[in-house]
Amino acid sequence: MELQVKNASGGAPSQITVPEGVFARPFNETLVHQVVVAYLAGARAGTRAQKSRAQVSGGGSKPWRQKGTGRARAGSTRGPIWRGGGVTFAARPQDHSQKVNRKMYRVAMRAIFSELLRQNRLLVVEELTLPEIKTKQMIARLATMGLADQRRVLLVNEGIDLNLYLSSRNLGQVAISDVSGLDPVSLVSADTVVMTAGAVQRVGEWLG
């Protein structure tokens, strides 16, 4: 299938051939949801920890005798109802990651790219470069592509361009990535994904 490649300088657009197996797949919402949830779960640290009554220091002796004081019987000052005591159901470090097969992940990425193309949220340009590190030039480039009012724009290049990255650091609505750093969450959450023709070719080779 053919995709239109927009000329950044305002010239006539060109065409690029991409595999239909990557950019013309049906959208599998269940699989995409599973992959997105697994990706977000893998980003969780899972490092929370609390001490149970067995791990809290102190409390080795009985605070008072069993009978005759008028107070409730107690065997330790480190029980859950005591100040400084242990937690009843103490949290433990845990791994939240979910297993996703490589084939499932690739099918989900193909479905995402195909849906972006169907919804006109995928824009292919010849190149994404800036002559110098200037945020104003980045804003002007977005305006040229008609993306100045977008809530979130993802720019995908073949490799990370330093001028492009540094010029967009102060723009909260712009994210920069290369093909190897693409993930399903960034693609799904972006209003518009702008990819260079070379990046599209690499995605076709990766998922084809």
C-alpha positions in Angstrom: 0.0 0.0 0.0 1.0 3.6 -0.6 1.4 6.3 2.1 1.6 10.0 1.3 4.8 11.7 2.5 4.4 15.4 3.3 7.2 17.8 2.2 8.3 19.9 5.2 9.3 22.8 2.9 5.9 23.0 1.3 6.7 21.1 -1.9 4.6 18.5 -3.6 4.0 15.3 -1.5 5.5 12.0 -2.5 4.5 8.4 -2.0 6.1 5.6 0.0 5.3 1.9 -0.2 4.6 0.2 3.2 3.5 -3.4 3.9 -0.2 -3.9 4.3 0.5 -6.4 7.1 1.7 -3.6 9.3 -0.4 -0.6 8.3 -3.7 -2.3 7.2 -4.5 -4.7 10.0 -7.8 -4.8 11.8 -7.9 -3.3 15.3 -7.9 -5.8 18.1 -9.0 -3.8 21.1 -8.7 -6.6 23.6 -5.1 -7.4 22.6 -4.1 -3.7 22.5 -5.6 -3.2 26.0 -3.7 -6.2 27.3 -0.4 -5.0 25.9 -0.9 -1.4 27.2 -1.8 -2.6 30.7 1.2 -5.0 30.7 3.5 -2.1 29.7 2.1 0.2 32.4 2.4 -2.6 35.0 6.0 -3.2 34.1 6.7 0.4 34.9 5.6 0.1 38.5 8.4 0.0 41.0 6.6 -2.3 43.5 9.1 -1.3 46.2 6.6 -0.4 49.0 7.4 -2.2 52.3 6.1 -2.1 55.9 7.2 -3.9 59.0 5.0 -6.5 60.7 5.0 -7.0 64.5 7.7 -9.7 64.0 10.1 -7.2 62.4 9.6 -4.2 64.7 12.3 -3.8 67.3 11.4 -4.0 71.0 8.4 -5.5 72.7 10.3 -8.5 74.1 9.0 -8.2 77.6 5.4 -8.2 78.9 4.4 -4.5 79.6 2.5 -5.4 82.8 1.4 -8.4 84.7 -1.5 -10.4 83.4 -4.0 -9.7 86.3 -4.7 -7.2 88.9 -3.9 -4.0 87.2 -7.4 -3.2 85.8 -6.0 -2.8 82.3 -6.5 -5.1 79.4 -4.1 -8.0 79.2 -1.1 -7.4 76.9 1.9 -9.5 76.0 3.8 -7.0 73.8 4.1 -3.3 73.1 4.6 -4.0 69.4 1.1 -5.2 68.5 -0.8 -3.5 65.7 -3.0 -1.4 68.1 0.1 0.0 69.8 1.9 3.2 68.8 5.1 2.1 67.2 3.8 -1.4 66.7 3.9 -3.5 63.5 1.3 -3.3 60.7 -1.3 -6.0 60.6 -1.1 -6.9 56.9 2.4 -5.4 56.1 3.1 -4.6 52.5 5.9 -6.5 50.8 7.9 -5.7 47.7 6.3 -7.3 44.7 6.8 -7.6 41.0 3.8 -6.2 39.0 5.1 -7.2 35.5 3.0 -9.2 33.2 4.2 -11.6 30.6 3.4 -10.7 27.0 4.6 -13.0 24.2 6.7 -11.4 21.5 4.2 -12.4 18.8 1.3 -10.8 20.8 3.3 -7.6 21.2 4.0 -7.3 17.5 0.4 -8.0 16.5 -0.7 -5.3 19.0 1.8 -2.8 17.5 0.6 -3.5 14.0 -3.0 -3.0 15.1 -2.0 0.4 16.7 -0.2 1.7 13.6 -3.1 0.6 11.4 -5.7 2.3 13.6 -3.6 5.5 13.7 -3.6 5.5 10.0 -7.3 4.9 9.7 -8.0 7.8 12.2 -5.7 10.2 10.3 -3.5 10.4 13.3 -0.3 9.2 11.5 1.6 11.9 9.5 4.6 10.9 7.4 7.2 13.5 6.5 10.4 13.4 4.6 12.6 14.4 7.5 12.6 15.8 11.0 15.6 18.0 11.6 16.5 21.4 12.9 19.6 23.4 11.9 20.1 24.6 15.5 18.8 24.2 19.0 15.9 26.7 19.1 12.5 26.2 20.7 11.0 28.9 18.4 12.0 26.9 15.4 10.4 23.8 16.8 7.2 25.7 17.4 7.4 27.0 13.8 7.9 23.5 12.5 4.8 22.3 14.3 2.8 25.2 13.0 3.9 24.4 9.4 2.7 20.8 9.8 -0.6 22.1 11.3 0.1 20.7 14.8 0.4 23.8 16.9 -2.9 23.2 18.7 -2.4 19.5 19.3 -2.5 18.3 23.0 0.2 15.7 22.5 2.4 15.1 19.5 4.9 12.2 19.1 7.8 12.8 16.8 9.4 9.6 15.6 12.8 9.7 13.8 15.1 6.9 12.7 17.5 8.0 15.5 17.4 10.6 18.2 18.3 14.0 16.7 20.0 16.1 19.4 18.8 19.5 18.0 15.3 18.2 17.7 15.3 16.7 21.2 16.8 19.8 22.9 14.5 22.2 21.0 11.4 20.4 22.3 12.3 19.9 25.9 10.4 22.9 27.0 7.3 21.9 25.0 5.1 19.8 27.2 2.9 18.6 24.4 5.8 17.3 22.3 7.5 13.9 22.8 10.5 12.6 20.8 11.4 9.0 20.1 13.3 6.8 17.8 12.0 3.6 16.3 13.8 1.4 18.9 12.2 3.4 21.7 8.6 3.2 20.5 6.1 1.7 23.0 2.3 1.1 22.8 1.4 3.7 25.5 3.1 6.6 23.7 1.5 5.7 20.4 -2.0 5.3 21.9 -1.9 8.5 24.0 -0.6 10.7 21.2 -3.1 12.9 19.3 -0.8 12.8 16.2 2.2 10.7 15.5 4.7 12.3 13.1 7.1 9.8 11.5 9.8 10.3 9.0 9.8 8.1 5.8 12.9 6.3 7.1 11.3 5.6 10.4 8.2 4.2 8.6 10.5 1.9 6.6 12.2 0.7 9.7 8.9 0.0 11.4 7.8 -2.0 8.3 11.0 -4.1 8.6 10.6 -4.6 12.3 6.9 -5.6 12.3 6.7 -7.0 8.8 
